[in-house]
Amino acid sequence: MRQAQHFLTGAALLVTVLFAVGCFRPSIKSGAFACSDGGACPDNFTCYHKTTPPLCIQNGTDGAVFTGKGGTGGASGTGGQGGKDAGMDGGADRPCLGAVASTNCPTDAGVSGMCDPVCNSGCECFEKCSVNLSGNLTCNAPAPPPLAGLFAFCSQMNSGAAQTDNCGPGLFCMGQAGECGSRCYQFCRTDNDCQGGASCSRDAGGGNKVCDFPPVPCDPIKGVALNEQSSGCAGGVTTNESCYLASTGLNETICDCQFIRSDNAVGRFLDPCTHSRDCIGGLVCYDPTGGRAAPQCYPVCRLRGDGGVDETRVDAGEQGCAGGASFCMPFNPPNPTFGWCQNG
């Protein structure tokens, strides 16, 4: 009888164990084991190389949480001295920033330890590829969320290799307080990377480029361009914007602030320039000789016969060139509406 009871009890335990084995679902804890063997990790895990040894972290979590593991206490010990990044902020988990959708992203981006700011690839999952003030590529986590979007105001933090900002992935905080303030610009390689017809023409340093502002219809002539309401630039990001003719092509207009100049010039009539925004609003950067001389700042005027406002109406800012002493000359190649004044 007692043997039968032992048999039944053992059978019941065996059934329980088999049931448990049949329903077992392994739960892998993020950061619980190393990935030093070539960086291999299970699905949905990424090898985080900033710990000693490297650890497999679950996608969507911040590897900084696990720094401090390793050292003399082993990968899962608590008595170690920590890896090289011990002391990093291990706050709330951060999601992976992910790559930027672009048709101009090479498949081998980041293979040599060099990240790609256009595609935001080559860095750890929670880091952003960007450029510092020295023009060097960096991999750093951006400021805590919420991150700033395209053309939103932003701020840079730290310097050198640790430089970062609060712009989203694929964006770069650039600008100065004397302009329209620092804002988030999109990294690009060609115009096709840019939105709204913008050109890939702003220098971010180190040979990297960002997209300029997209063109908008506004009035760039002298006497009107600086007036927010009359120029058509009302509703921009600041009240200091002017309407400018784009220096490339001279057939598009944009709303932006004057650039900060590195020389002592103000950007008045005949001051040297590289971009129209090196000049005061209402002027354009132009070389009338077609390349035989350096570009200078000239007033923008409205050509006669374009169906525009009567140039005799000074209250409308359509007074043309200085006191009528010079004609409104067409650009080369021509703009159908606007030209330049020989006199200031």
Phi, psi and omega in degrees: 000314181295323178296322179296319179297317178298320180297315180296319180297316179296320179297318179297318178296320179298317178299318180298315180296315180297321178297317180295319179295321181295332182258007186291132175234109184297137178244108182269122181279134179298129179080013186273344179214160186276162179229037183289346182277069178079008178082015182285136178220159176296170176302143178071016176234150180234142179282118181262113190269003182265015171244164177236109357284171175301144182240150174276118178248148181288138178304135181098001177242162184266120180297338181297338178299331187261359177292145186108339173282162182093212183067212184285349183267358180088170186298329182243013181278166179248356184256009182285167180271354177096161177277191185291340181256017179301140182101351175296153179296119179253043183292209184300148179302142177248145177283157173297137180286326177080170181279160177267131179292120180204149176275359185242038181252114178293149183287342182256022182300130175085008186289338182251026181082000179262123183275167183241108183290333180294316183261353185052056179232159178098354178251175174296162190298329183262005180260164178240136175277126182212192181231139177264182185294343176273000181083012180265142177292144181226154172237104180216151174290136176291175177300158181303149178301159003281141180274148182282145181265188184302127178066009175282156177294148186210177178213146177265149177233146177065189180209171179063219183293339182268003183297136176210181179208185182252022175275155180289174179299139182084000182241156186225129179280117186216148178126173181229160183297331180288344176271233175263017184088169179283134181221166183273119177249151183271129173297147181205162171245324179223170178300334181294339178283344189267158182258152172066024179081012179289158179260148177273081193223356180268137183274125178256000180098148178065025182081003179270147183238156172230160181285139174283178174293145177289152180293146177221152177287122177205174185252112186265006187287154180298135182095345180239322188302328182277349181269115187301319183285312183290328184285337184093009179265010177298145179089009177284188184286338176220172177268006182258009182284149173235162175270127181236146166283132177296139182290336179264110178094325178060019178246006179233151178239146179224157175254120180198174177266161178294142179290153170284127182266144179275345177264187181266004180286154183265336185099029177274183180308127178073005172291146178294156183202163172241323178237156177299330180283000167285346182258163173294148178307135185102352177245160180230147176274117189209147174244104183293343183275356179074030176114357181273350180221169179283143178298149178223167180275123178234148176294144176268137179228169179258128181293144176290151175081010180267002181080016181276196181289149178300123183292346179281350181273095181292335180290341179265000180074018183255033185285001177073214183275171192307105175058020181074010183285343178219159181273159173280109187270141178285149175286165173229110000292155189287149168258133185294343186242318189248153176220197182230152180260136177288332179252155180282000000 
